[in-house]
Amino acid sequence: MKHLLKEPLVHFLVLGAALFVVFGLAGKSTGAPGKIVITRAQIDSLRTVFARTWQRPPTGVELEGLIQDRVREEVYCREATALGLDKDDTIIRRRLRQKMEFVSEDVAADVEPTEDDLRAYLKAHPDTFYRQRRLTFTQVYLDPERRRESLAKDAARLLARLNAAGGKADVSRLGDPILMEGTFDAVPAGEIARQFGEPFAARLGELAPGRWEGPIESGYGAHLVFVSARTEGGAPAFAEVRDAVRREWINARRLDANEAFYKGLLARYAVTIER
């Protein structure tokens, strides 16, 4: 008996018997086979997906394999559903939710905004499309920990040298090492603030282009900076951001459609939350 209990075949038979009992308890009869139909449209879809993946149509044998795999998938899905294996499964529930949301998104996708719609959306959401000031600049880093008391004197000496060379100064061998680019091209003010800190970005925005200035403090230490170009921000013209406005309008409509669809479904339920 101990030997038999260790046999994989016995385990398989016990599992099969357990499944049979579960089917019986669920009230699902396995005596009458269901009907599975693989339509021409499904076969065409299998053929199309294969061609997109492998850049060629499937052979007859490959297509037959795809069809049999589709049948296998259908059988397993039906039997799993009959066993209730789809209940309380996080992945399945999330996928079903996504498919329901796609239903409402399909409705929203059929509507194309008019020019008046887009202009009204831009007017209602100016901050979304506001253009930040952009700066092109070069920086030379001076490490306070390394230079200590000589920092001010070193900065003044190096600043005079850089201004003598102007915008053509070779800064690759100047200053102290830092894991940061030496030159920044048309960087938004917000990105400068993120990398160097708000005080540095604010001070940089006050500098007149065409001259080395500093030292300017950042979260890393001191910098000598040469601003070569500055583009002021502001509200853009409609023509400049029309495509971006259209994308945002469509996305907003999609979110609104999802919310309205959900609220309509929610109204059909009495929700009780046991805290």
Secondary structure, DSSP 8 states (H G I E B T S, - for coil): -HHHHT-HHHHHHHHHHHHHHHHHHTT--SSS-------HHHHHHHHHHHHHHHSS---HHHHHHHHHHHHHHHHHHHHHHHTTTTTT-HHHHHHHHHHHHHHHHHHHHT----HHHHHHHHHH-HHHH-B--EEEEEEEEE-HHHHGGGHHHHHHHHHHHHHHHGGG---TTSS---SS-SEEEEEEHHHHHHHH-HHHHHHHHHS-TTSEEEEEE-SS-EEEEEEEEEE--B---HHHHHHHHHHHHHHHHHHHHHHHHHHHHHTT-------
